[in-house]
Amino acid sequence: METIDIINAIAAGNKIDAMDKINDHLYAKAAETMKGYKEVLAKSYFADAEEEEETPVEEPTAETSVEVTDTEETPEVTEE
């Protein structure tokens, strides 16, 4: 247990060892927290992209026909 090692180093009067153990413990906790934030951040950025890719694109069916005319009007789409 790291906490007990820190307490024993302080009780023994070994300030340098106690400071090193405290710093190691704090850096380990910070790294663990940052790892969690990285995962959350990656999910928030890339989850939307994955959802967009999974959205099915509506394919035209054989039942849909387009009437083309020689006028400049928009073609009419009819469902058969």
N, C-alpha and C positions, 0 to 999 in steps of 0.2 A: 504494500500500500504506500503510495507516494506521500500522502498527507502525514502518515506516521513518520516517514523518513525526514520530512521537513521539520516536524516538531522535535524529533530526536536531535537533528542538527542544530536547531536553535537552543535546545536544552544543554547540549554539549558545548555551546559557545562557538561553534564553527560557523561564523557568519557567511563566509564565502561559499561554503557548501550549501547552506540554507538558501542563499540568494540564487545560486545556480539551479537548485531544485525547484524553487518558486518560479523562476523564469522558464524552465523547461515545462513545468506544469501549465503555465499560462499560455505559452506558445502552442502546446498540444491542444488545449481547449480552443484557442483561436483558430487553429487549423481545422479542427473538427467542425466548428461553427461555419467557417468559410466553405467547407465542402458541402454542407447543407444548403447554404445560400447559392452555391454554384448550381446545384441540382434544381432548385426552385427557379432560378433565373433561366437556366437552359430550357426547362419545361415551359416557362411562360413565353419565351421567344420562339421555340421550335414546335410547340404543340399546335399553334395556329396554322403553321405551314403544313403539318401533317394532316390536319383536318381538311384543309383546302384541297390537298392532293386526293384525299379519299372521297370527296364529293363527286358523285357520278355525273358525267356529262350526258345530257339528253341527246341521244342519237336520233337522227331523222328516221321516220318509219316509212314503209312502203305505202301506207295509207295517206300520207301527206303529198299533195301535188301543188305545183306552182304554175299559175297561168301567166305566160309571158306575152306581152303585146308590144306593138311597135311604138306606142306612145311613151311619153316621159313619166307616166304615172308609176306609182309603186305597185309592183306585182301583187296580185291577190292570192292569198293562201287559203285553200279550202280543204276541209277534212272530208274524206270519202268514207 
